[in-house]
Amino acid sequence: MSEKSSEKNNKSFSQYLLDEGLINKEQLEKALAIQNKDRLLGTLAMELGVLSGEDILRINGYQEANNVPFGEAAISLGLLTSNQLKYLLDVRLRRKTRIGDILVNEGSLSKEDLYNALMRFEKNRHKLKKILVCDSSHLVNILLRDILKKYQYEVSSTENPVEAMQIAIRERPNLLIISQVFEGTSGLDVSSNLLSRQDMSDLNIIFMAQNIEKNLVEEAFEAGVHHFLKKPIEEYELLNIIYNIEQKEQIQKKEKILITEDSELIRQVIARELKQRGYNILQAANGEDCLSIARAEKPDLITLDIIMPGIDGYETCKRLRDDPVTHDIPVIMITSRESQEERLKGFEAGAVEYFIKPFVPNQLANFIKVLFETKKARRKEKALVVEDTKTTLHIIKHILEKQGIEAITAENGKVALDLLKRVVPDIILADIYMPVMDGFRVCHEVKKSPATNHIPFIFLTSSGKKDDILKGLALGANDYLTKPFDEDELLARVNNLLTSKRLYEEMKSLNSQLERQNDALEKLHREKETFYSILTHDLRSPLTSVLGFSNMLIKDHENTLHESVLAALKIIKSAAERQLGIIEDALEIFQFEKVKQIDMEKGDLGAVAHDVIETHLHEMHEKKIKITVNGRPFSPKDRASLVCSFNRSKISRVLENLIGNALKYAQKNIDVSYEAKESFVEVRVRDDGKGMPEKYVDKVFEDFFQIPGSEKGTGLGLSSAKRIVAAHMGRIWVDPSPGRCAFHFTLPL
């Protein structure tokens, strides 16, 4: 839908009539003045017996002195509760005379023009799709069904409240119109049960009753009911309420979701499912598009495929996290790769969840709904206010609700503890001295229960006695307020404790996330141990046999075997050596990850270097490569001694890798040198090969990296060497000068 079309559907019927040229501005203003004439809250409150004439005068005086609306003044004076005010506004809404009827009565519009305009307006207007009606009277159900169907609503009805719950859960209506009185249950129980479900929390409810009493109003609004409808039902009252619900739903911001997926088919499947939930959808086919759209549109959520052309999902997610504009946008990874290691990579990149394709229908949409609801719930915190003085109770409630904090009230400690069985508030404010159960007892019960002991607790006291304050703090209270208090002081104390609680909960969440990641890492480590056990026993043993037998056949039958057979044996031997090298390097890496440290002792590094060189002399002779040590031709008898601290077997492995690497690329010469410096020993292995491109200098020490076009190796030798040198508190690097390549590493003296 275009933005222009959306604006058209958002406008009121009166604005529609004006835009269509059916009425002029003066006629509309006159009609609105007539509509508002009988809608004064004070008049309505007196008519319903909620306020007296004397109360109205007090409220008007408070309004003038403080320049506040009627409702705020009434609550501040303790003459109305917030739910009573909500009910008065609800009555005013449903009694509102429709603007079209006023225009007809005033002669500004004919009935025929009104009807035709209404039908055109209704056709394009945003409407509730499904309405469920439940009344014990069959006639009431028929009446409501007929009224609603006349306005093209999809309506279902039942006389059974249990069946109404089942239909609501199964068909997900947008609106439930339900009576209070049923045999064996009540409409209030049905409403509470439905609204307590995560998947039904956005259900709109209109409550029907013959007599709308004060207690019913309080209980229904606390349960989450939105509006009341008094029997016998008036059509215009019902429509006023429904139009109001529709208008609120239309202006409510729907979350934006950016779907990033290179497959057009999968992208449309996800988009269709999320559009059905009312979300606004943006789409990107690759990581680069995702980053630019995310910066421009700032979506509320991003779904991200991992395998895409260009930058993959992991890199895209990291860049989103690094950008201050997109840092806080939740990201859900979607992929066909199912492994614990991939999940860890996703979470490390910054994803909040990881979905495996193909997923069950509605699985993704349900998770997103819960995610958004959790975010909203965190923004609107709940406060339990326990106070026996009604005026104080309603003043506190009003102050908190102005700040967006939902206030739940209790007139004594016993009622408060009963409420805590059903509701877990974010903060509790309790008077000390109350009938039935005092604040000290409430605090004691709250702090001894594991389910509630984390909730911040503020004592309210009019005495300010030091003993009372000390007793309260000893019981676990976090703060206290002395009555009378001003609004700023109350909000400062409450906001301070709510901020502390949020930080505590975030810390708990992070700890929980760390525990999950640690569990995943431990599982991954166990899997690695199993894998390396297979390498050690199931793969190394047969390879050793292959290598041994191929060596024996070549040595014993070199002069009798056909050249092609001998060549094949040498290929077998070479392949076995290479595979065994991979296994040895992999085991070396695993041992370092497992142990994290090595044993070192003083030893002769020169002797180790000579031993390693001797194992390669045959290959050097075959390739006609000369080797020098510290600039002098190598001689088994000429060993320059150099004593330092190292692990003999590990450093032998490093030298084997570096000298073996030099043998692959040397043209004629290899030089090995080692010398003592001020606090360390530096070892160098240099060959006269073609050298190494500068761009690979850092990459050569990565696991499994091999320079393109180079002689095949394990890809683990240099990364293993780096780990060994690092464990010795040394460093290793490469000097890639043209026409030669030199590897250096250091060891402590």
C-alpha positions in Angstrom: 0.0 0.0 0.0 1.4 3.4 -0.9 1.9 6.1 1.7 -0.7 8.2 0.1 -3.2 5.4 0.1 -2.4 4.6 3.8 -3.0 8.3 4.7 -6.4 8.1 3.0 -7.4 5.1 5.0 -6.3 6.7 8.2 -8.5 9.8 8.0 -11.7 10.3 9.9 -15.2 10.2 8.3 -15.7 13.9 8.9 -12.4 14.7 7.1 -13.4 12.4 4.3 -16.7 14.3 3.9 -14.7 17.6 3.8 -12.2 16.3 1.3 -14.9 14.9 -1.0 -16.6 18.4 -1.0 -19.8 17.1 0.5 -19.6 19.7 3.3 -17.6 22.9 4.0 -15.4 23.8 6.9 -18.0 26.0 8.7 -20.6 23.2 8.6 -18.1 20.7 10.0 -17.0 23.1 12.8 -20.7 23.7 13.8 -21.4 19.9 13.8 -18.3 19.3 16.0 -19.4 22.0 18.5 -22.8 20.3 18.8 -21.1 16.9 19.2 -18.9 18.1 22.0 -21.6 20.1 23.8 -22.9 17.2 25.9 -19.6 15.5 26.4 -18.2 17.3 29.4 -16.7 14.8 31.9 -18.0 16.6 34.9 -21.6 16.5 33.7 -21.3 12.8 32.8 -19.8 12.0 36.2 -22.7 13.7 38.0 -25.2 11.9 35.8 -23.7 8.5 36.7 -23.5 9.4 40.4 -19.7 9.2 40.5 -19.1 12.8 41.6 -21.2 15.4 43.4 -21.7 19.1 42.5 -19.4 20.0 45.4 -16.7 17.6 44.0 -17.0 19.3 40.6 -16.4 22.7 42.1 -13.3 21.4 44.0 -12.0 19.9 40.7 -12.6 23.1 38.7 -10.7 25.1 41.4 -7.7 22.7 41.2 -7.8 22.8 37.4 -7.6 26.6 37.4 -4.8 26.7 40.1 -2.6 24.0 38.4 -3.6 24.3 34.7 -4.3 20.6 34.4 -7.1 18.6 32.6 -10.3 17.6 34.5 -9.3 13.9 34.9 -5.8 14.7 36.2 -7.3 17.1 38.8 -9.9 14.6 39.9 -7.3 11.9 40.4 -4.8 14.3 42.2 -7.6 15.2 44.7 -8.4 11.5 45.2 -12.0 12.0 43.9 -11.6 9.5 41.0 -9.5 6.4 40.5 -7.7 6.0 37.1 -10.1 3.2 36.2 -13.2 5.4 37.1 -11.8 8.0 34.8 -11.2 5.4 32.1 -14.8 4.3 32.4 -16.1 7.9 32.1 -14.1 8.3 29.0 -15.5 5.0 27.7 -19.1 6.1 28.4 -18.4 9.5 26.7 -17.0 7.7 23.7 -19.9 5.3 23.1 -22.6 8.0 23.7 -21.0 10.3 21.1 -23.5 11.3 18.5 -22.1 10.4 15.1 -21.1 13.4 13.0 -23.1 12.2 10.0 -26.4 12.2 11.9 -25.7 15.8 13.2 -25.0 17.0 9.7 -28.3 15.5 8.4 -30.2 17.0 11.4 -28.7 20.4 10.7 -29.6 20.2 7.0 -25.9 20.2 5.8 -26.2 16.8 4.2 -29.0 14.6 2.8 -29.6 11.1 4.1 -28.9 9.7 0.6 -25.6 11.5 0.3 -24.6 10.4 3.8 -25.4 6.7 3.1 -23.5 6.7 -0.2 -20.5 8.5 1.4 -20.5 6.1 4.3 -20.5 3.1 2.0 -17.5 4.5 0.0 -15.7 5.3 3.2 -16.4 1.9 4.7 -15.0 0.1 1.6 -11.5 1.6 2.0 -11.4 2.0 5.8 -9.0 -0.1 7.9 -11.3 -2.6 9.7 -11.2 -5.3 12.2 -11.2 -8.5 10.2 -12.8 -11.0 12.7 -15.2 -10.4 15.6 -16.4 -13.0 18.1 -19.6 -12.5 20.1 -20.4 -14.4 23.2 -23.7 -13.9 25.2 -25.8 -16.5 27.0 -28.8 -15.1 25.2 -29.3 -16.4 21.6 -31.3 -13.3 20.8 -28.5 -10.9 21.8 -26.0 -12.9 19.7 -28.3 -12.6 16.7 -28.8 -8.9 17.2 -25.1 -8.2 17.4 -24.3 -10.5 14.5 -26.9 -8.7 12.3 -25.6 -5.2 13.2 -22.0 -6.1 12.5 -22.7 -8.0 9.3 -24.5 -4.9 8.0 -21.1 -3.2 8.1 -19.3 -6.1 6.4 -17.6 -7.5 9.5 -16.8 -11.2 9.6 -18.7 -12.4 12.7 -18.9 -15.7 14.7 -20.9 -16.2 17.8 -21.6 -18.7 20.6 -23.6 -18.9 23.8 -21.0 -21.0 25.6 -18.0 -19.2 27.2 -15.8 -22.3 27.1 -16.4 -22.7 23.4 -15.7 -18.9 23.0 -12.3 -19.5 24.4 -11.6 -22.4 22.1 -12.8 -20.3 19.0 -10.7 -17.4 20.1 -7.5 -19.5 20.4 -8.2 -21.3 17.2 -9.4 -18.4 14.9 -7.6 -15.4 16.5 -10.3 -12.8 16.2 -9.4 -9.1 16.5 -12.3 -8.3 18.8 -14.2 -10.2 21.5 -17.6 -8.9 22.6 -18.6 -10.8 25.8 -21.1 -10.7 28.6 -20.3 -10.9 32.2 -22.9 -13.4 33.4 -22.7 -17.1 32.5 -23.6 -20.2 34.3 -20.5 -21.7 36.1 -18.1 -18.9 35.0 -17.9 -15.2 34.1 -16.9 -13.1 31.2 -14.2 -11.6 33.4 -12.6 -15.1 33.9 -12.7 -15.8 30.2 -11.2 -12.4 29.4 -8.4 -12.8 32.0 -7.5 -16.3 30.7 -7.3 -15.2 27.1 -5.3 -12.0 27.8 -2.8 -14.0 29.9 -1.8 -16.0 26.9 1.2 -14.7 24.9 -0.5 -15.3 21.6 -3.7 -13.5 22.6 -2.3 -10.5 24.5 -3.3 -8.1 21.7 -7.0 -9.2 21.7 -9.4 -6.3 22.0 -12.3 -6.9 24.4 -15.7 -5.2 24.8 -17.5 -6.1 28.0 -21.4 -6.2 28.0 -23.3 -5.9 31.3 -26.8 -5.0 32.4 -25.5 -3.0 35.4 -22.0 -1.6 35.3 -20.9 -1.3 38.9 -17.8 0.2 40.3 -16.2 -3.1 41.4 -16.8 -4.6 37.9 -15.2 -1.5 36.3 -12.1 -1.8 38.5 -11.7 -5.6 38.0 -12.4 -5.5 34.3 -9.9 -2.7 33.5 -7.2 -4.4 35.7 -7.8 -7.6 33.7 -7.2 -5.8 30.4 -10.7 -5.2 29.1 -10.8 -2.2 26.8 -14.4 -1.0 26.7 -17.9 -1.4 28.3 -21.2 -1.8 26.5 -24.4 -1.3 28.5 -27.5 -3.4 27.8 -29.9 -2.9 26.0 -27.4 -2.4 23.2 -27.6 0.7 21.0 -26.1 0.3 17.5 -24.4 3.7 17.4 -22.7 3.1 20.8 -21.3 -0.3 19.6 -20.1 1.3 16.3 -18.5 4.3 18.2 -16.4 1.8 20.3 -15.4 -0.3 17.3 -14.5 2.7 15.2 -12.3 3.9 18.1 -10.5 0.6 18.4 -9.9 0.5 14.6 -8.5 4.1 14.6 -6.1 3.2 17.5 -5.0 0.0 15.7 -4.4 2.0 12.5 -2.3 4.7 14.0 -0.3 2.3 16.1 3.2 1.9 14.7 3.7 -1.5 13.1 7.3 -2.8 13.4 9.5 -2.8 10.4 11.4 -6.0 9.5 14.2 -6.2 7.0 14.5 -9.7 5.4 17.9 -10.4 3.9 18.0 -13.5 1.8 19.6 -14.1 -1.7 16.9 -16.7 -2.6 13.9 -14.8 -4.0 11.6 -17.8 -3.3 12.6 -18.1 0.4 12.5 -14.3 0.8 8.9 -14.2 -0.4 7.9 -17.1 1.8 9.2 -15.3 4.9 7.7 -12.0 3.8 4.3 -13.5 3.3 4.2 -15.1 6.8 5.3 -11.8 8.5 3.0 -9.6 6.4 0.1 -11.7 7.7 1.0 -10.6 11.2 0.8 -6.9 10.1 4.5 -6.2 10.0 6.0 -3.7 7.5 8.5 -5.6 5.3 11.7 -4.4 3.7 13.8 -6.8 1.6 17.5 -7.1 0.7 19.2 -9.8 -1.6 22.7 -9.5 -0.1 24.8 -8.2 2.7 25.7 -4.8 1.1 22.1 -4.0 0.4 21.1 -5.0 4.0 23.7 -2.6 5.5 22.6 0.4 3.3 18.8 -0.3 3.9 19.4 -0.8 7.6 21.1 2.6 7.9 18.5 4.4 5.9 15.3 2.7 7.3 16.4 1.7 10.8 14.2 -1.4 11.0 13.0 -2.9 14.3 14.4 -6.4 13.3 16.6 -8.0 10.7 16.5 -11.6 9.5 19.8 -12.6 7.9 20.8 -15.5 5.7 24.4 -16.7 6.2 25.5 -17.9 2.8 25.1 -15.0 0.3 27.1 -13.5 -2.5 29.5 -10.8 -1.5 29.8 -10.5 2.3 28.2 -13.3 4.2 25.7 -13.1 7.1 28.4 -13.3 9.8 30.3 -10.3 8.4 27.1 -8.4 7.7 26.0 -8.9 11.4 29.4 -7.8 12.7 29.2 -4.6 10.6 25.7 -3.9 11.8 26.9 -4.2 15.4 29.9 -2.0 14.8 27.8 0.8 13.3 26.3 3.1 16.0 23.2 3.7 13.8 22.3 -0.1 13.6 24.0 -1.3 16.7 20.8 -2.1 18.7 18.8 -3.7 15.9 18.1 -7.4 16.8 19.3 -9.8 14.2 18.0 -13.4 13.6 20.3 -15.7 11.6 18.6 -18.0 9.1 20.6 -20.8 7.5 20.6 -24.4 6.4 23.8 -25.1 8.3 23.0 -27.1 11.5 26.0 -27.3 13.8 26.9 -26.1 17.3 30.0 -24.4 15.9 27.9 -22.4 13.3 25.5 -21.4 16.1 28.4 -20.1 18.2 29.7 -18.1 15.2 26.2 -16.5 14.8 26.0 -15.5 18.5 29.5 -14.2 18.5 28.7 -12.0 15.5 25.8 -10.5 17.5 22.7 -12.5 16.5 19.9 -12.9 19.1 18.6 -16.2 17.6 19.5 -18.8 15.0 16.9 -20.6 12.8 17.5 -23.6 10.6 15.9 -23.9 7.2 13.3 -25.2 6.5 11.5 -24.1 9.7 7.9 -24.9 10.8 5.2 -22.5 9.6 4.7 -19.6 12.1 7.8 -20.6 14.1 9.7 -17.5 13.0 6.6 -15.2 13.3 5.8 -16.5 16.8 9.4 -15.9 18.0 9.4 -12.4 16.5 6.1 -11.6 18.2 7.5 -12.7 21.6 10.7 -10.7 21.0 8.8 -7.5 20.3 6.4 -8.0 23.2 9.4 -8.6 25.6 10.9 -5.3 24.4 7.6 -3.5 25.0 7.2 -5.1 28.4 10.6 -3.9 29.4 9.7 -0.3 28.4 6.5 -0.4 30.5 7.4 -1.4 34.0 4.9 -2.3 36.8 4.7 -0.9 40.3 2.7 -2.4 43.1 1.4 0.4 45.4 0.2 -0.7 48.9 -1.5 2.1 50.7 -4.7 2.2 52.9 -5.4 5.9 52.3 -7.3 6.2 49.0 -6.2 9.7 48.3 -2.5 8.9 48.7 -3.0 5.7 46.7 -4.5 7.4 43.7 -2.0 10.3 43.7 0.9 7.8 43.6 -0.8 5.8 40.9 -1.5 8.9 38.8 2.2 10.2 39.2 3.5 6.8 38.1 1.2 6.3 35.2 2.0 9.7 33.8 5.6 8.4 33.6 4.5 5.3 31.7 4.8 3.0 34.7 1.8 0.7 35.2 0.5 1.0 38.8 -1.2 -2.0 40.5 -2.9 -1.0 43.7 -3.7 -2.8 47.0 -5.4 -1.3 50.1 -3.5 -3.5 52.6 -0.7 -6.0 52.9 -2.8 -9.1 52.6 -4.3 -8.0 49.3 -0.8 -7.1 48.1 0.6 -10.6 48.9 -2.4 -12.2 47.1 -1.6 -10.0 44.0 2.0 -11.1 44.1 0.9 -14.7 43.5 -0.4 -13.6 40.1 1.7 -10.6 39.2 5.5 -9.9 39.5 6.0 -6.1 39.7 9.2 -4.3 39.0 9.0 -2.3 42.2 6.9 -2.2 45.4 5.9 0.9 47.3 4.2 0.1 50.7 2.9 2.2 53.6 4.2 1.0 57.0 1.1 1.3 59.1 -2.0 -0.4 57.6 -4.9 -2.4 58.8 -5.0 -6.3 58.4 -1.2 -6.5 57.6 1.4 -3.8 57.9 4.2 -2.9 55.6 6.9 -4.6 57.7 5.2 -7.9 57.3 4.8 -7.4 53.6 8.5 -6.6 53.2 9.4 -9.7 55.3 7.3 -12.0 53.1 8.5 -10.4 49.9 12.2 -10.7 50.8 12.0 -14.2 52.1 10.5 -15.6 48.9 13.0 -16.5 46.1 10.3 -15.5 43.6 10.1 -11.9 44.8 13.2 -11.1 46.9 14.9 -9.4 43.9 12.1 -6.7 43.7 13.1 -3.3 44.9 11.0 -2.2 47.9 10.3 1.4 49.1 8.7 2.1 52.5 6.2 5.0 52.8 6.0 6.5 56.2 4.3 9.6 57.7 6.2 9.5 61.0 9.8 9.6 59.8 10.8 7.8 63.0 14.4 6.6 62.9 13.5 3.2 64.5 10.9 2.5 61.7 13.4 3.4 59.0 16.1 1.2 60.5 13.7 -1.7 61.0 12.5 -1.4 57.4 16.1 -1.4 56.0 17.0 -4.3 58.2 14.1 -6.3 56.7 15.6 -5.7 53.2 13.9 -2.5 52.0 15.9 -0.5 49.5 14.7 3.0 50.3 12.0 5.0 52.2 9.9 8.1 51.6 8.5 10.3 54.3 4.9 11.6 53.6 4.0 14.1 52.4 6.5 13.8 49.5 6.6 15.7 46.2 6.3 14.2 42.7 10.0 14.8 41.8 11.2 13.0 44.9 9.0 10.0 44.3 10.0 9.7 40.7 13.7 10.1 41.5 13.6 7.3 44.0 11.5 5.0 41.8 13.6 5.6 38.6 16.8 5.0 40.5 15.7 1.6 41.8 14.2 0.6 38.4 17.4 1.5 36.7 19.4 -0.6 39.2 16.9 -3.5 38.7 17.2 -3.3 34.9 21.0 -3.4 35.1 20.8 -6.4 37.5 18.5 -8.2 35.0 20.7 -7.4 32.1 23.7 -8.8 34.0 21.7 -11.9 34.8 20.7 -12.3 31.2 24.4 -11.9 30.1 25.5 -14.4 32.7 22.8 -16.8 31.5 24.0 -16.3 27.9 27.6 -16.9 28.9 26.6 -20.1 30.7 24.8 -21.3 27.5 27.9 -20.4 25.4 30.2 -22.2 27.9 28.0 -25.3 27.7 28.1 -25.1 23.9 31.9 -24.7 24.0 32.3 -27.6 26.4 30.2 -29.8 24.1 32.3 -28.7 21.1 35.5 -29.4 23.1 34.2 -33.0 23.9 33.4 -33.5 20.2 37.0 -32.3 19.3 38.5 -34.7 21.8 36.5 -37.6 20.2 37.7 -36.4 16.8 41.3 -36.2 17.8 41.0 -39.6 19.4 39.9 -41.0 16.0 42.9 -39.2 14.4 45.3 -40.8 16.9 44.1 -44.3 16.9 41.9 -45.0 13.8 43.8 -43.0 11.2 47.4 -42.7 12.4 47.9 -46.4 13.0 47.0 -47.6 9.4 48.9 -44.7 7.8 52.0 -45.7 9.8 51.6 -49.2 8.4 51.2 -48.0 4.8 54.3 -45.8 5.2 56.3 -48.6 6.8 55.4 -51.2 4.1 55.9 -48.8 1.2 59.4 -47.9 2.6 60.2 -51.6 3.0 59.1 -52.4 -0.6 61.1 -49.5 -2.1 64.2 -50.4 -0.1 64.2 -54.2 -0.6 62.9 -54.3 -4.2 64.1 -51.0 -5.8 66.3 -52.9 -8.3 63.8 -55.6 -9.2 60.5 -53.7 -9.5 59.2 -52.3 -12.8 59.7 -48.5 -13.0 55.9 -47.8 -13.1 55.4 -50.0 -9.9 58.2 -48.2 -8.2 56.8 -44.8 -9.1 53.4 -45.8 -7.8 55.0 -46.9 -4.5 56.8 -43.6 -4.2 53.4 -41.8 -4.7 51.8 -44.0 -2.0 54.7 -43.2 0.3 54.5 -39.4 -0.4 50.7 -39.3 0.1 51.0 -41.3 3.4 53.7 -38.9 4.6 51.6 -35.9 3.8 48.5 -37.3 5.5 50.6 -38.3 8.6 51.9 -34.7 8.6 48.4 -33.3 8.7 47.5 -35.6 11.6 50.6 -34.7 13.5 50.0 -31.0 13.0 46.4 -31.3 14.0 47.3 -33.2 17.1 49.9 -30.6 18.0 47.3 -27.8 17.7 44.8 -29.8 19.8 47.3 -30.4 22.6 48.0 -26.7 22.8 44.2 -25.9 23.0 43.8 -28.5 25.7 46.9 -27.9 27.9 47.4 -24.1 27.2 51.0 -24.3 28.6 54.2 -26.3 28.1 57.1 -27.4 30.3 60.4 -25.7 29.5 63.9 -26.4 30.7 67.4 -25.2 29.9 68.9 -27.0 26.8 71.2 -26.7 23.9 69.3 -25.2 21.0 72.3 -25.7 18.6 72.1 -29.5 19.2 68.4 -29.6 18.4 68.9 -27.6 15.2 71.7 -30.0 14.1 69.5 -33.1 14.8 66.7 -31.7 12.7 69.0 -30.8 9.8 70.5 -34.3 9.8 67.0 -35.8 9.2 66.7 -33.7 6.0 70.2 -34.3 4.6 69.1 -37.1 2.2 66.4 -34.9 0.6 68.8 -32.0 0.4 71.3 -34.2 -1.4 68.7 -35.4 -3.9 67.6 -31.8 -4.6 71.3 -30.6 -4.7 70.6 -28.0 -2.1 73.4 -26.7 0.1 72.7 -25.9 3.8 74.8 -23.6 6.0 74.5 -23.0 9.8 75.4 -19.5 11.0 77.0 -18.8 7.6 79.2 -22.0 7.6 78.7 -25.2 5.6 76.8 -27.7 7.7 78.9 -30.4 9.4 77.5 -33.1 11.8 80.7 -32.7 13.9 80.6 -28.9 14.0 77.9 -27.9 16.5 77.7 -24.4 17.8 76.2 -24.6 21.3 73.5 -22.1 22.5 71.8 -22.7 25.9 68.3 -21.3 26.5 64.9 -22.3 27.9 62.6 -24.3 25.7 60.7 -27.5 25.2 62.9 -29.8 23.1 60.2 -31.8 21.3 58.1 -28.7 20.5 60.9 -26.6 19.2 62.1 -29.6 17.1 58.7 -29.6 15.6 59.0 -25.9 14.7 62.4 -26.3 13.1 61.1 -29.4 11.1 58.2 -27.3 9.8 60.4 -24.3 8.9 63.3 -26.3 7.3 60.8 -28.6 5.5 59.0 -25.4 4.2 62.4 -24.0 3.0 63.2 -27.2 1.2 60.0 -26.9 -0.9 61.0 -23.5 -2.3 64.8 -23.2 -2.2 66.7 -23.0 -5.5 70.2 -23.8 -4.3 70.8 -22.7 -0.7 69.2 -22.8 2.8 70.7 -21.0 5.8 69.9 -21.7 9.5 71.2 -19.2 12.0 70.7 -18.7 15.8 72.2 -16.1 18.1 71.8 -14.8 21.6 70.7 -11.2 22.0 70.1 -9.2 25.2 67.2 -11.2 26.7 66.3 -13.7 24.0 67.5 -16.0 21.3 66.6 -15.3 17.6 66.4 -18.2 15.2 66.3 -17.7 11.4 65.6 -20.1 8.5 66.2 -18.6 5.1 65.9 -20.0 1.6 66.8 -18.5 -1.9 63.4 -19.2 -3.4 61.2 -16.7 -5.3 60.1 -15.1 -2.0 56.5 -14.4 -0.7 54.0 -11.7 -1.8 53.6 -9.0 0.9 49.8 -9.6 1.1 50.3 -13.1 2.5 52.7 -12.2 5.3 50.0 -12.3 8.0 47.8 -15.0 6.5 50.6 -17.7 6.3 50.2 -18.4 10.0 46.4 -19.1 9.8 45.1 -22.7 10.0 44.9 -24.4 6.6 46.1 -21.4 4.7 48.2 -22.1 1.6 49.6 -19.6 -0.9 47.8 -20.0 -4.2 50.0 -21.9 -6.7 52.4 -23.1 -4.0 53.5 -26.7 -3.5 50.8 -28.6 -1.6 51.2 -29.1 2.2 49.1 -29.6 5.2 48.2 -25.9 5.8 48.8 -26.5 9.5 52.6 -26.5 9.9 53.1 -22.7 10.2 50.0 -22.2 12.4 51.3 -25.0 14.7 54.7 -23.3 14.8 53.1 -20.0 15.8 51.2 -21.6 18.7 54.4 -23.3 20.0 56.5 -20.1 19.8 53.7 -18.1 21.5 53.5 -20.7 24.3 57.3 -20.1 24.8 56.5 -16.3 25.2 58.2 -15.7 21.9 57.1 -14.4 18.6 57.4 -15.6 15.0 57.4 -13.6 11.7 58.3 -13.8 8.1 60.6 -11.5 6.0 59.3 -11.7 2.4 62.2 -10.1 0.5 62.2 -10.7 -3.3 64.4 -13.6 -4.3 64.4 -15.1 -0.8 62.2 -15.9 2.2 63.2 -15.9 5.8 61.3 -17.0 8.9 62.4 -15.7 12.3 61.3 -16.7 15.8 62.5 -15.8 19.3 62.8 -17.8 22.6 63.6 -16.5 26.1 67.2 -17.0 27.3 
